[in-house]
């Protein structure tokens, strides 16, 4: 773009000069404005806009446009539309500033119109091509300059370029699954325009089916229909699957890969067809429908024909009985009949009249099944020969219904008949208790008491016997049984016992006897008739009795009543073995004896318990009326090293008791001393060291672990590296060294336990026993039974042998600002508890007391120290 500034016009200049010559004041015209055209490099499609750079607000501006030096009429705005411009034209604008009617100098600017690149649109003719379709690119171009636009095509397959410059590509070049890409570029002879890239994947060709047939024809209700697809083809060579949609009367009844349809889906008269659709794994081809197939009526069948009943006699009315009738359509059952007698047709009815045949003739019937529309295949029966009719005897009875031994038995026969009018004779067989006696006459003698007799009489005609007829049995002279006693046991009985009835009865005839019982509980009859009454039928204190009836199979006697039996109370079950806790009791622990589960009582009586405690294997105490499952023995009953155990016994409200349970595991009463690590040291001294004797006894009893230090250095090493639970330090003969004082004071302040024994009033001793700091000021705690009690004592301590302690105890005297110390002479002792009960000064225990008393005193002191930790 060119910026052009102009000089004022000549007329304006002359006018200004004249005004100056005459002294007139004339306003100068506006200067030429600076003008620019946008865009600076316009194309044909751009509109042009003139803009005054830094316009003055009191001026207006007039616009004139020139194309290739020629004025463009009717263009007085600051804008030129794009449809007026063309490539290669030179456009100029002149801008005239106006101050009212005063015209200023003209400002100019010009631009050249440049070429516009073409635009392009491209698409596939078929965006999803198959391997058998050409790839065709459809293009549309536009050039605002109306230039001739040329196109180029760059093809590639699966990313590999192809030397081919055309808008289409033959299907011979493509394979299914390939990805083809084409880039289309436009050019107007000067510049390249837009480019478009298209991609397409070569798709699948759906399979086809040529024809579908359906058979067999005719088809019936029980026919399996088969569909056959013909000329199945897939252009890609893919394996083709077929889907069969079966329709009956226009409704879909089965779909899937099954090419057959069972008769479960149709009945006679139905119209059936099938649609077959091919599928190659990617696409489904067009569906092909078969012809219509109509289901025909199914003729019925019958499995057999039988003349019944069988055999046939002279007076029988034989029927022609069918076997299984089968009609696939479910039509009603129907038949046609045909009878022959000795081969001659006789009747067409279901039943043959007996007056059409006689004994010895051959009968046959033929059944033809019929469903109302069609007949099935005829089925003949087997030939049946009319049989002889055996004679019939109406009845037989033994004339004497209740015979006695020695009676001769005779018979009474009812009427006899023969349908064939043959003469009738009789045969006889006698039975005793159901076993044949071998006697075959019409009378029977020699009967015995207890026999049960009956007779079987058989009628005969000249051809065969008739059905045998049995008489009612008669029994020969029975004697009823006799009951001698009925005893109930066990006696006494409880609620856990089943009661058994024992009957003594005899039968003069030697018959086997049977017994039926009735039971009564407090006169209420029980449901059982057995010889045993369950324990669940009664409770304690109820009365039970029984009645019995005895039968020899022919006669029953009774009832016979037993003596009454009163049910006794049942004791509760023995409790399980209890536990005794705690497992490691101290002498201040209560002992709790506990059974893991409650006893049971057969009578559901309330249960309490007795508890026994044993000390060192001997009975100590028994506690009764305990309602819970545990009992606690207070600690005041126990002492150290005693061995305790316990056991339980249950008791019901009648006072009946169970056996004693097993004993609990025995528990030893232990003290805080057990397992303590004790370090002992002493320097040279005279007399007997009763403190050491006491420690040796505790160690030999297994109460403590005792180590004797051979030097003061060994004590210091132990404090540094392996601190004991209790330190016993005897400085009998020598003043305590300073370094030992430091160690002992550290031990007293921060150790777990400390016993310091000395008879010397050494200042280092008290430094070791007591804290120098106000927060650790000593609180004395001791009990003197003589009674000398120190001021400020709390929680008094009682020893097992206080008299020994009292004899050798001096008054406690506060020294050195509240530190409790002992003032004593040789042979006396005192006890001081400092630092919260962690120090003790016992002094020199020499020959003035016995070794046994010294041992007791040592044990007491050690126990007190351990309890204070």
NORWOWO-V740466 format. One record per pair of residues at least 12 apart in sequence whose C-alpha atoms are under 8 Angstrom apart, sorted by the first residue. I is the first residue (numbers start at 1). GAP is how many residues later the second one is. If there is no record, write none. Layout:
I/GAP
I/GAP
//
This chain:
1/35
1/36
1/39
1/40
1/108
1/109
1/110
1/111
2/34
2/106
2/107
2/108
2/109
3/31
3/32
3/33
3/104
3/105
3/106
3/107
4/30
4/31
4/103
4/104
4/105
5/27
5/28
5/29
5/101
5/102
5/103
6/26
6/99
6/100
6/101
6/102
7/25
7/98
7/99
8/21
8/23
8/24
8/96
8/97
8/98
9/96
12/17
16/12
29/70
29/73
29/74
29/75
29/76
30/67
30/68
30/69
30/72
30/73
30/74
30/75
31/66
31/73
31/74
31/75
32/64
32/65
32/72
32/73
32/74
32/75
33/19
33/20
33/22
33/62
33/63
33/64
33/72
33/73
33/74
34/18
34/19
34/20
34/73
34/74
35/15
35/16
35/17
35/18
35/60
35/72
35/73
35/74
36/14
36/15
36/16
36/17
36/73
36/74
37/12
37/13
37/14
37/72
37/73
37/74
38/12
38/13
40/71
41/70
41/71
41/72
41/73
42/69
42/70
42/71
42/72
43/43
43/44
43/70
43/71
43/72
43/73
44/38
44/39
44/41
44/42
44/43
44/69
44/70
44/71
44/72
44/100
44/101
45/37
45/38
45/71
45/99
46/35
46/36
47/32
47/33
47/34
47/35
47/36
48/31
48/32
48/33
48/34
49/29
49/30
49/31
50/28
50/29
50/43
51/27
58/41
59/38
59/39
59/40
59/41
60/37
60/38
60/39
61/34
61/35
61/36
61/37
62/14
62/15
62/33
62/34
62/35
62/36
63/12
63/13
63/14
63/15
63/30
63/31
63/32
63/33
64/12
64/13
64/29
64/30
64/31
65/26
65/27
65/28
65/29
66/25
66/26
66/27
67/22
67/23
67/24
67/25
68/21
68/22
68/23
68/24
69/21
69/22
69/23
85/28
86/27
86/59
87/26
87/27
87/28
87/29
87/58
88/24
88/25
88/26
88/27
89/23
89/24
90/20
90/21
90/22
90/23
91/19
91/20
91/21
91/22
92/16
92/17
92/18
92/19
93/15
93/16
93/17
94/12
94/13
94/14
94/15
95/12
95/13
115/30
115/75
115/76
116/27
116/28
116/29
117/26
117/70
117/71
117/73
117/74
117/75
117/76
117/77
118/23
118/24
118/25
118/26
118/31
118/68
118/69
118/70
118/74
118/75
118/76
119/22
119/23
119/24
119/67
119/74
119/75
120/19
120/20
120/21
120/22
120/66
120/73
120/74
120/75
120/76
121/18
121/19
121/20
121/75
122/15
122/16
122/17
122/18
122/62
122/74
122/76
123/14
123/15
123/16
123/75
124/12
124/13
124/14
124/74
125/12
125/13
127/73
128/72
128/73
128/74
128/75
129/71
129/72
129/73
129/74
130/46
130/72
130/73
130/74
130/75
131/40
131/41
131/43
131/44
131/45
131/71
131/72
131/73
131/74
132/39
132/40
133/37
133/38
134/34
134/35
134/36
134/37
134/38
135/33
135/34
135/35
135/36
136/31
136/32
136/33
137/30
137/31
138/29
141/45
143/45
147/41
147/42
148/40
148/41
149/37
149/38
149/39
149/40
150/36
150/37
150/38
150/39
151/33
151/34
151/35
151/36
152/13
152/14
152/32
152/33
152/34
153/12
153/13
153/14
153/29
153/30
153/31
153/32
154/28
154/29
154/30
155/25
155/26
155/27
155/28
156/24
156/25
156/26
157/21
157/22
157/23
157/24
158/20
158/21
158/22
158/23
159/22
174/28
175/27
176/25
176/26
176/27
176/28
177/24
177/25
177/26
178/23
178/24
179/20
179/21
179/22
179/23
180/19
180/20
180/21
180/22
181/16
181/17
181/18
181/19
182/15
182/16
182/17
183/12
183/13
183/14
183/15
184/12
184/13
204/32
204/78
204/79
205/29
205/30
205/31
205/78
206/28
206/29
206/73
206/74
206/76
206/77
206/78
206/79
207/25
207/26
207/27
207/28
207/33
207/71
207/72
207/73
207/76
207/77
207/78
207/79
208/23
208/24
208/25
208/26
208/70
208/77
208/78
209/20
209/21
209/22
209/23
209/24
209/67
209/68
209/69
209/76
209/77
209/78
209/79
210/19
210/20
210/21
210/22
210/78
211/18
211/19
211/20
211/77
211/78
211/79
212/15
212/16
212/17
212/18
212/64
212/76
212/77
212/78
212/79
213/14
213/15
213/16
213/17
213/77
213/78
214/12
214/13
214/14
214/59
214/60
214/76
214/77
214/79
215/12
215/78
217/76
218/76
218/77
218/78
219/74
219/75
219/76
219/77
220/43
220/47
220/48
220/75
220/76
220/77
220/78
220/108
221/42
221/43
221/45
221/46
221/47
221/74
221/75
221/76
221/77
221/107
221/108
222/40
222/41
222/42
222/106
223/39
223/40
224/36
224/37
224/38
224/39
225/35
225/36
225/37
225/38
226/33
226/34
226/35
227/32
227/33
227/47
228/31
229/47
232/46
234/46
238/42
238/43
239/41
239/42
240/38
240/39
240/40
240/41
241/16
241/37
241/38
241/39
241/40
242/15
242/34
242/35
242/36
242/37
243/12
243/13
243/14
243/15
243/33
243/34
243/35
243/36
244/12
244/13
244/14
244/15
244/30
244/31
244/32
244/33
245/29
245/30
245/31
246/15
246/26
246/27
246/28
246/29
247/25
247/26
247/27
248/17
248/18
248/22
248/23
248/24
248/25
249/21
249/22
249/23
250/21
250/22
253/12
266/29
267/28
267/62
268/26
268/27
268/28
268/29
268/30
268/61
269/25
269/26
269/27
269/28
270/24
270/25
271/21
271/22
271/23
271/24
272/20
272/21
272/22
272/23
273/16
273/17
273/18
273/19
273/20
274/15
274/16
274/17
275/12
275/13
275/14
275/15
276/12
276/13
297/32
297/76
297/77
298/29
298/30
298/31
298/76
299/28
299/29
299/71
299/72
299/74
299/75
299/76
299/77
300/25
300/26
300/27
300/28
300/69
300/70
300/71
300/74
300/75
300/76
301/24
301/25
301/26
301/68
301/75
301/76
302/20
302/21
302/22
302/23
302/24
302/65
302/66
302/67
302/74
302/77
303/19
303/20
303/21
303/22
303/76
304/18
304/19
304/20
304/75
304/76
304/77
305/15
305/16
305/17
305/18
305/60
305/61
305/62
305/74
305/75
305/76
305/77
306/14
306/15
306/16
306/17
306/59
306/75
306/76
307/12
307/13
307/14
307/57
307/58
307/74
307/75
307/77
308/12
308/13
311/73
311/74
311/75
311/76
312/72
312/73
312/74
312/75
313/46
313/73
313/74
313/75
313/76
314/40
314/43
314/44
314/45
314/72
314/73
314/74
314/75
314/105
314/106
315/39
315/40
315/104
316/38
317/34
317/35
317/36
317/37
318/33
318/34
318/35
318/36
319/31
319/32
319/33
320/17
320/30
320/31
320/45
320/46
320/47
322/45
325/44
327/44
331/40
331/41
332/39
332/40
333/36
333/37
333/38
334/35
334/36
334/37
334/38
335/32
335/33
335/34
335/35
336/12
336/31
336/32
336/33
336/34
337/12
337/13
337/28
337/29
337/30
337/31
338/27
338/28
338/29
339/13
339/24
339/25
339/26
339/27
340/23
340/24
340/25
341/15
341/16
341/20
341/21
341/22
341/23
342/19
342/20
342/21
343/19
343/20
343/21
357/29
358/28
359/26
359/27
359/28
359/29
360/25
360/26
360/27
360/28
361/24
361/25
362/21
362/22
362/23
362/24
363/20
363/21
363/22
363/23
364/16
364/17
364/18
364/19
364/20
365/15
365/16
365/17
366/12
366/13
366/14
366/15
367/12
367/13
367/14
388/32
388/75
389/29
389/30
389/31
390/28
390/29
390/70
390/71
390/73
390/74
390/75
390/76
390/77
391/25
391/26
391/27
391/28
391/33
391/68
391/69
391/70
391/74
391/75
391/76
392/24
392/25
392/26
392/67
392/74
392/75
393/20
393/21
393/22
393/23
393/24
393/65
393/66
393/73
393/74
393/75
393/76
394/19
394/20
394/21
394/22
394/75
395/18
395/19
395/20
395/74
395/75
395/76
396/15
396/16
396/17
396/18
396/61
396/73
396/74
396/75
397/14
397/15
397/16
397/74
397/75
398/12
398/13
398/14
398/56
398/57
398/73
398/74
398/75
398/76
399/12
399/13
400/74
401/73
401/74
402/72
402/73
402/74
402/75
403/71
403/72
403/73
403/74
404/43
404/44
404/45
404/72
404/73
405/41
405/42
405/43
405/44
405/71
405/72
406/39
406/40
406/41
406/42
407/38
407/39
407/40
408/35
408/36
408/37
408/38
408/39
409/34
409/35
409/36
410/32
410/33
410/34
411/31
411/32
416/43
418/43
422/39
422/40
423/38
423/39
424/35
424/36
424/37
424/38
425/34
425/35
425/36
426/31
426/32
426/33
426/34
427/13
427/14
427/30
427/31
427/32
427/33
428/12
428/13
428/14
428/27
428/28
428/29
428/30
429/12
429/26
429/27
429/28
430/14
430/23
430/24
430/25
430/26
431/22
431/23
431/24
432/19
432/20
432/21
432/22
433/18
433/19
433/20
434/18
434/19
434/20
447/29
448/28
449/27
449/28
449/29
450/25
450/26
450/27
450/28
450/59
451/24
451/25
452/21
452/22
452/23
452/24
453/20
453/21
453/22
454/16
454/17
454/18
454/19
454/20
455/15
455/16
455/18
456/12
456/13
456/14
456/15
457/12
457/13
478/31
478/76
478/77
479/28
479/29
479/30
479/76
480/27
480/28
480/71
480/72
480/74
480/75
480/76
480/77
481/24
481/25
481/26
481/27
481/32
481/69
481/70
481/71
481/74
481/75
481/76
482/23
482/24
482/25
482/68
482/75
483/20
483/21
483/22
483/23
483/67
483/74
483/75
483/77
484/19
484/20
484/21
484/22
485/18
485/19
485/20
485/75
485/77
486/15
486/16
486/17
486/18
486/61
486/62
486/74
486/75
486/76
486/77
487/14
487/15
487/16
487/75
487/76
488/12
488/13
488/14
488/57
488/58
488/74
488/75
488/77
489/12
489/13
491/74
492/73
492/74
492/75
492/76
493/72
493/73
493/74
493/75
494/46
494/73
494/74
494/75
494/76
495/40
495/41
495/43
495/44
495/45
495/72
495/73
495/74
495/75
495/107
495/108
496/39
496/74
496/106
497/37
497/38
498/34
498/35
498/36
498/37
499/33
499/34
499/35
499/36
500/31
500/32
500/33
501/30
501/31
501/45
502/29
503/45
505/45
507/45
511/41
511/42
512/40
512/41
513/37
513/38
513/39
513/40
514/36
514/37
514/38
514/39
515/33
515/34
515/35
515/36
516/13
516/14
516/15
516/32
516/33
516/34
517/12
517/13
517/14
517/29
517/30
517/31
517/32
518/28
518/29
518/30
519/14
519/25
519/26
519/27
519/28
520/24
520/25
520/26
521/16
521/17
521/21
521/22
521/23
521/24
522/20
522/21
522/22
523/21
538/29
539/28
539/64
540/26
540/27
540/28
540/29
540/30
540/63
541/25
541/26
541/27
541/28
542/24
542/25
543/21
543/22
543/23
543/24
544/20
544/21
544/22
544/23
545/16
545/17
545/18
545/19
545/20
546/15
546/16
546/18
547/12
547/13
547/14
547/15
548/12
548/13
569/34
569/85
569/87
570/31
570/32
570/33
570/86
571/30
571/31
571/80
571/81
571/85
571/86
571/87
572/27
572/28
572/29
572/30
572/35
572/78
572/79
572/80
572/84
572/85
572/86
573/26
573/27
573/28
573/77
573/85
573/86
574/25
574/75
574/76
574/84
574/85
574/86
574/87
575/20
575/22
575/23
575/24
575/73
575/74
575/75
575/83
575/85
575/86
576/19
576/20
576/21
576/23
576/85
576/86
577/18
577/19
577/70
577/71
577/84
577/85
577/86
577/87
578/15
578/16
578/17
578/18
578/68
578/69
578/70
578/83
578/84
578/85
578/86
579/14
579/15
579/16
579/17
579/85
579/86
580/12
580/13
580/14
580/65
580/66
580/84
580/85
580/86
580/87
581/12
581/86
583/84
584/83
584/84
584/85
584/86
585/82
585/83
585/84
585/85
586/54
586/83
586/84
586/85
586/86
587/48
587/51
587/52
587/53
587/82
587/83
587/84
588/47
588/48
589/45
589/46
590/42
590/43
590/44
590/45
591/41
591/42
591/43
591/44
592/38
592/39
592/40
592/41
593/37
593/38
593/39
593/53
593/54
593/71
594/35
594/36
594/37
595/34
595/35
595/53
596/33
597/32
598/31
599/51
601/51
605/47
605/48
606/46
606/47
607/20
607/43
607/44
607/45
607/46
608/16
608/17
608/18
608/19
608/20
608/42
608/43
608/44
609/15
609/16
609/17
609/18
609/19
609/39
609/40
609/41
609/42
610/12
610/13
610/14
610/15
610/16
610/38
610/39
610/40
610/41
611/12
611/13
611/15
611/20
611/35
611/36
611/37
611/38
612/34
612/35
612/36
613/31
613/32
613/33
613/34
614/30
614/31
614/32
615/27
615/28
615/29
615/30
616/26
616/27
616/28
617/26
617/27
617/28
638/31
639/30
640/28
640/29
640/30
640/31
641/27
641/28
641/29
642/26
642/27
643/23
643/24
643/25
643/26
644/22
644/23
644/24
644/25
645/18
645/19
645/20
645/21
645/22
646/17
646/18
646/20
647/13
647/14
647/15
647/16
647/17
648/12
648/13
648/14
649/12
671/192
672/191
672/194
672/195
673/30
673/31
673/189
673/190
673/193
674/28
674/29
674/30
675/27
675/28
675/29
675/30
676/27
676/28
676/29
676/49
676/50
677/27
677/28
677/29
677/30
677/47
677/48
677/49
678/26
678/27
678/28
678/29
678/46
678/47
678/48
678/49
678/50
679/27
679/28
679/29
679/30
679/36
679/45
679/47
679/48
679/49
680/12
680/26
680/27
680/28
680/29
680/47
680/48
680/49
681/27
681/28
681/29
681/30
681/31
681/34
681/47
681/48
681/49
682/47
682/48
682/49
682/50
683/47
683/48
683/49
683/50
683/51
684/48
684/49
685/47
685/48
686/160
687/159
687/160
688/157
688/158
688/159
688/163
689/156
689/157
690/155
690/156
690/160
690/161
690/164
690/165
690/168
691/154
691/163
691/164
691/166
691/167
693/158
693/161
693/162
694/157
694/158
694/160
694/161
694/162
694/163
694/164
694/165
695/160
695/163
695/164
697/158
698/161
712/28
716/24
716/27
719/24
719/28
723/28
724/28
724/29
725/27
725/28
725/29
726/26
726/27
726/28
726/29
727/26
727/27
727/28
727/29
728/26
728/27
728/28
728/29
729/26
729/27
729/28
729/29
730/26
730/27
730/28
731/26
731/27
731/28
731/29
732/26
732/27
732/28
732/112
735/25
735/27
736/26
736/28
736/29
737/27
738/26
741/23
741/24
741/26
741/27
742/26
744/24
744/25
745/22
745/23
745/24
745/25
745/26
746/22
747/21
748/20
748/21
748/22
748/23
748/87
748/90
748/91
749/22
749/86
752/117
753/85
753/86
753/112
753/113
753/116
754/84
754/85
754/86
754/111
755/83
755/84
755/85
755/86
755/107
755/110
756/13
756/83
756/84
756/85
756/86
757/83
757/84
757/85
757/86
757/87
758/83
758/84
758/85
758/86
759/67
759/70
759/82
759/83
759/84
759/85
760/83
761/61
761/62
766/53
766/55
769/65
769/66
769/70
769/71
770/49
770/64
770/65
770/69
771/64
776/59
776/60
777/41
777/42
777/58
778/40
778/41
778/42
778/55
778/56
778/57
778/58
779/13
779/14
779/54
779/55
779/56
779/57
779/58
780/12
780/13
780/14
780/40
780/52
780/53
780/54
780/57
781/12
781/13
781/14
781/15
781/16
781/51
781/52
781/56
782/12
782/14
782/15
782/49
782/50
782/51
783/13
783/14
783/15
784/18
784/21
784/22
784/25
785/17
785/18
785/21
786/17
786/20
786/21
788/23
790/21
790/22
797/67
799/61
800/56
800/60
801/55
801/56
804/49
804/53
805/52
808/20
808/21
808/22
809/19
809/20
809/21
809/22
810/12
810/13
810/14
810/18
810/19
810/20
811/12
811/19
812/18
812/20
820/12
820/14
822/19
826/18
827/17
827/18
827/19
827/21
828/15
828/16
828/17
829/13
829/14
829/15
829/16
830/12
830/13
836/32
837/28
837/31
837/32
838/27
838/30
838/31
839/26
840/21
//
